[in-house]
Amino acid sequence: MPVITFISADGGVRAVEAVIGHSVMETAVRNGVPGIEAQCGGAMVCGTCHAHLEADFFDLAPAMEEGERLLLDCGDHQGPTSRLTCQVRVTEALDGAIFRTPPSQP
């Protein structure tokens, strides 16, 4: 199983095993990762699963679609490697990926 690491805004680190094909958001919620609120449950309407994917892994993640880009543009703390974790499916290529959660969600 791939391992994904989440780093919270306060510096807390949690590495968790992820199931291939599940979303990174599902992985975070299932493991109680702080900073991933996922209020809409992955319907891509709230933006509360936003995180910054480390640049080394950004191009290895599935491509971002326009709806995700538009929702991210409406939120806070976005940057060049921002992703909605509900839209990133776990693959072998993401083994070792690091997601940093912002100080707050929308």
VENGIJO-V910741 format. One record per backbone hydrogen bond with DSSP energy under -1.0 kcal/mol. CO is the residue of the C=O (numbers start at 1). NH is the residue of the N-H. E is the energy in kcal/mol with one decimal. If there is no record, write none. Layout:
((CO/NH/E) (CO/NH/E))
This chain:
((2/18/-3.1) (3/96/-3.3) (4/16/-2.9) (5/99/-2.9) (6/14/-2.4) (7/101/-2.3) (8/11/-2.2) (12/8/-2.6) (14/6/-2.9) (16/4/-2.8) (19/22/-2.0) (22/90/-3.2) (23/27/-2.0) (24/28/-2.4) (25/29/-2.9) (26/30/-2.6) (27/31/-1.2) (28/33/-2.7) (29/32/-1.6) (33/36/-1.1) (38/41/-1.5) (47/50/-1.2) (48/37/-1.9) (48/38/-1.1) (49/85/-1.9) (51/83/-2.6) (52/100/-2.9) (54/57/-2.0) (57/60/-1.2) (57/61/-1.0) (65/69/-1.9) (66/70/-2.6) (67/71/-2.1) (68/72/-2.6) (69/73/-1.9) (72/75/-1.4) (79/82/-1.8) (81/53/-2.6) (83/51/-2.3) (84/87/-2.2) (85/25/-1.8) (88/24/-2.5) (90/21/-2.4) (91/94/-1.4) (92/95/-1.9) (94/97/-2.7) (97/5/-2.9) (98/54/-2.9) (99/7/-2.6) (100/52/-3.0))
